[in-house]
Amino acid sequence: MQIDISSEIVFQTARSGGKGGQNVNKVETMVEGRWLIADSLLINDQQKELIKQNLSNRITADGFLLIKSQSERTQSGNKESVIKKMNEAVGKALVPKKKRITTKMPRAIKEKILKNKKQKSSLKEGRKKLRKGDY
């Protein structure tokens, strides 16, 4: 399920490290995207809860989903990167996880494991030094 939340994202810029040479010191290329989940009109309450559970490590105390980007050399490139990352994160959070079906170990496999254990045990038993009472 893909939802485009780019219309509700609030952007903030700052100076970033990394590529850019002397340009880094004077241009604000790092972009920080914030999306207030509770006030969103694009998703329903159930989806909001799913996002809060699955993206809890990226949500601030104020309830904003926070994603930063400073990999590109331009502000516009970082802005596109933030939008892409945020849409992907929200899309993944809304996909329900499949429940694992527990399976029973077949009897033949259990017997094979026991047989291998006995073989290892006898092999190790044969490595012991003989004492006076053993023979």
C-alpha positions in Angstrom: 0.0 0.0 0.0 1.6 3.3 -1.1 0.5 6.7 0.2 2.0 9.9 -0.9 2.4 12.1 2.2 4.6 14.7 0.6 1.9 17.4 0.8 1.9 17.1 4.7 5.6 17.0 5.3 7.2 20.1 6.8 10.8 20.7 5.8 13.7 22.3 7.8 17.2 22.9 6.5 20.6 23.0 8.3 24.3 22.9 7.4 25.5 19.5 6.8 28.9 17.7 6.8 30.1 15.5 4.0 30.7 16.3 0.3 30.8 19.9 -0.9 34.2 21.2 0.1 34.2 24.9 1.2 30.6 25.0 0.1 29.5 22.9 3.1 30.3 25.8 5.5 28.0 28.3 3.9 25.1 26.4 2.3 22.3 24.7 4.2 22.0 21.4 2.2 20.9 19.0 5.0 17.1 18.6 4.9 15.0 17.3 7.8 11.4 16.2 7.1 8.7 16.2 9.8 5.3 14.7 9.4 2.7 15.1 12.2 1.0 11.7 12.2 -1.9 12.6 14.5 -3.1 15.6 12.2 -2.8 13.7 8.9 -5.9 13.7 6.7 -4.5 11.0 4.3 -4.8 8.1 6.7 -7.4 6.7 9.1 -7.0 6.1 12.9 -6.1 2.4 12.5 -3.3 3.2 10.0 -2.0 5.9 12.4 -1.7 3.3 15.2 0.1 0.9 12.8 2.6 3.6 11.8 3.2 4.6 15.5 3.9 1.0 16.4 6.1 0.1 13.5 8.1 3.4 13.3 8.3 4.2 17.0 12.1 4.6 16.9 11.7 7.4 14.3 8.9 9.3 16.0 9.7 12.2 18.3 8.0 12.9 21.7 5.8 15.5 19.9 4.4 12.8 17.5 6.4 13.8 14.4 7.9 11.2 12.1 11.4 12.6 11.6 13.7 11.7 8.7 16.9 13.5 7.7 19.0 13.4 4.5 22.4 14.9 3.9 23.7 12.5 1.2 23.2 14.8 -1.8 25.1 18.0 -2.5 22.0 20.0 -3.1 19.1 21.0 -1.0 16.6 19.9 -3.6 18.2 16.5 -3.9 18.1 16.0 -0.2 14.4 17.1 -0.2 13.5 14.5 -2.8 15.5 11.9 -0.8 13.5 12.7 2.4 10.2 12.5 0.5 11.2 9.1 -1.0 12.5 7.7 2.4 9.4 8.9 4.2 6.9 7.4 1.7 8.8 4.1 1.7 8.9 4.0 5.5 5.1 4.7 5.8 4.3 2.2 3.0 6.3 -0.5 4.8 4.7 0.3 8.1 1.2 -0.1 6.7 1.8 -3.6 5.3 0.5 -6.2 7.7 3.1 -8.8 8.8 2.4 -12.4 8.0 1.9 -14.7 10.9 4.3 -17.6 11.1 2.7 -21.0 10.9 4.3 -23.3 13.4 5.2 -26.7 12.0 5.8 -30.0 13.7 9.2 -31.7 13.3 8.7 -35.0 11.4 9.4 -38.2 13.3 12.0 -39.4 10.8 14.0 -36.2 11.3 13.9 -36.6 15.1 15.1 -40.2 14.8 17.9 -39.1 12.4 19.0 -36.5 14.9 19.1 -39.1 17.7 21.0 -41.5 15.5 23.6 -38.9 14.8 23.9 -38.0 18.5 24.5 -41.7 19.4 27.2 -42.0 16.7 29.0 -38.9 18.0 28.7 -40.2 21.5 30.2 -43.6 20.7 32.9 -41.9 18.7 33.9 -39.8 21.6 33.6 -42.7 24.0 36.2 -44.6 21.9 38.7 -41.7 22.3 38.9 -42.2 26.1 42.0 -43.8 27.6 41.5 -47.3 29.0 41.9 -47.9 32.7 42.5 -51.1 34.6 38.9 -51.9 35.3 37.6 -51.2 31.7 38.9 -54.4 30.0 
